[in-house]
Amino acid sequence: MLIYYEILLALMYIQRAKNLHIISGATVRNRITKAK
Protein backbone atom coordinates (compact mmCIF):
# COMPACT_ATOMS: atom_id res chain seq x y z
CA MET A 1 0.00 0.00 0.00
CA LEU A 2 2.82 2.39 0.87
CA ILE A 3 4.57 1.73 -2.46
CA TYR A 4 1.31 2.45 -4.34
CA TYR A 5 0.97 5.75 -2.46
CA GLU A 6 4.56 6.72 -3.31
CA ILE A 7 3.97 5.97 -7.01
CA LEU A 8 0.78 8.05 -6.96
CA LEU A 9 2.65 10.92 -5.28
CA ALA A 10 5.46 10.70 -7.85
CA LEU A 11 2.95 10.81 -10.74
CA MET A 12 1.26 13.87 -9.22
CA TYR A 13 4.66 15.56 -8.82
CA ILE A 14 5.60 14.81 -12.45
CA GLN A 15 2.25 16.15 -13.69
CA ARG A 16 2.69 19.34 -11.63
CA ALA A 17 6.23 19.77 -12.96
CA LYS A 18 4.94 19.44 -16.56
CA ASN A 19 2.20 22.01 -15.91
CA LEU A 20 4.71 24.42 -14.33
CA HIS A 21 7.07 23.94 -17.29
CA ILE A 22 4.25 24.70 -19.77
CA ILE A 23 3.18 27.79 -17.77
CA SER A 24 6.75 29.09 -17.42
CA GLY A 25 7.37 28.52 -21.14
CA ALA A 26 4.23 30.51 -22.00
CA THR A 27 5.21 33.41 -19.71
CA VAL A 28 8.71 33.53 -21.21
CA ARG A 29 7.22 33.66 -24.73
CA ASN A 30 4.86 36.46 -23.66
CA ARG A 31 7.78 38.45 -22.23
CA ILE A 32 9.79 38.00 -25.44
CA THR A 33 6.87 39.18 -27.60
CA LYS A 34 6.29 42.18 -25.30
CA ALA A 35 10.00 43.08 -25.38
CA LYS A 36 9.87 43.21 -29.21
C-alpha positions as CSV (number, residue, x, y, z in Angstrom):
1,M,0.0,0.0,0.0
2,L,2.8,2.4,0.9
3,I,4.6,1.7,-2.5
4,Y,1.3,2.4,-4.3
5,Y,1.0,5.8,-2.5
6,E,4.6,6.7,-3.3
7,I,4.0,6.0,-7.0
8,L,0.8,8.1,-7.0
9,L,2.6,10.9,-5.3
10,A,5.5,10.7,-7.9
11,L,3.0,10.8,-10.7
12,M,1.3,13.9,-9.2
13,Y,4.7,15.6,-8.8
14,I,5.6,14.8,-12.5
15,Q,2.2,16.2,-13.7
16,R,2.7,19.3,-11.6
17,A,6.2,19.8,-13.0
18,K,4.9,19.4,-16.6
19,N,2.2,22.0,-15.9
20,L,4.7,24.4,-14.3
21,H,7.1,23.9,-17.3
22,I,4.2,24.7,-19.8
23,I,3.2,27.8,-17.8
24,S,6.8,29.1,-17.4
25,G,7.4,28.5,-21.1
26,A,4.2,30.5,-22.0
27,T,5.2,33.4,-19.7
28,V,8.7,33.5,-21.2
29,R,7.2,33.7,-24.7
30,N,4.9,36.5,-23.7
31,R,7.8,38.5,-22.2
32,I,9.8,38.0,-25.4
33,T,6.9,39.2,-27.6
34,K,6.3,42.2,-25.3
35,A,10.0,43.1,-25.4
36,K,9.9,43.2,-29.2
